[in-house]
Amino acid sequence: VKGAAKAPGSFSALMLDAEKTFDALVSEQGGDAAAAILDNRVYRSIAGSLAGAQEYMAIERVHQLHASGEFDLIVIDTPPSRHAIDVLEAPDRLVSFLSNPVYRALTMPSRSFAKVTNAASSAFLWTVKRLAGPKIVEETVEFFRSLSAIEGGLRTRAAEMSALLRDERTAFVLVSSPRAE
């Protein structure tokens, strides 16, 4: 994140670095599991590029700035309107992801997971292992299991941000141009 020094009556401009924000979130929320998550190859490859990660990390950064108490006003300048809506929906999408049955199955303890995968998805996993290799499947399952260590913190933050975005003190300004689209 890059920013300008803040003097009374001035403002700070911060640019989002989704990967660093994600790393900071994992470090803060992960406890003993943080190092395992941060070192996981799957995490490293998706930290800044996961679908929706930019939007959720923007909301996470707003949470950090709001919680710091250093700012009287926080302005989020997003790309075109679809991205603005994605940013505003990010907390709810995260909770939806954490409630998804596939995520729930991947975060089950080993024996329960083995029963589920043997009963319901062994053909799928066999195909994935064959295409991507068994190591990537193992690392993906390991990543999701270690991510479950910060699930409570993610859910709490998402709820806090949903409430903040819906708070009466929060305002949205749509800026458009007089072009045909």
Salt bridges, closest charged atoms under 4 A:
GLU19 OE2 - ARG44 NH2 2.77
ASP23 OD2 - ARG44 NH2 3.27
GLU28 OE2 - ARG157 NH2 2.89
GLU55 OE2 - HIS83 ND1 4.00
GLU60 OE1 - ARG157 NE 2.73
ASP86 OD1 - ARG82 NH2 2.70
GLU89 OE1 - ARG82 NH2 3.55
GLU89 OE1 - ARG93 NH1 3.99
ASP92 OD2 - ARG166 NH2 2.98
GLU139 OE1 - ARG41 NE 2.77
GLU139 OE2 - LYS135 NZ 3.86
GLU151 OE2 - ARG104 NH1 2.87
GLU151 OE2 - ARG155 NE 3.00
GLU160 OE1 - HIS63 NE2 2.52
ASP167 OD1 - ARG169 NE 2.92
GLU181 OE2 - ARG179 NE 3.10
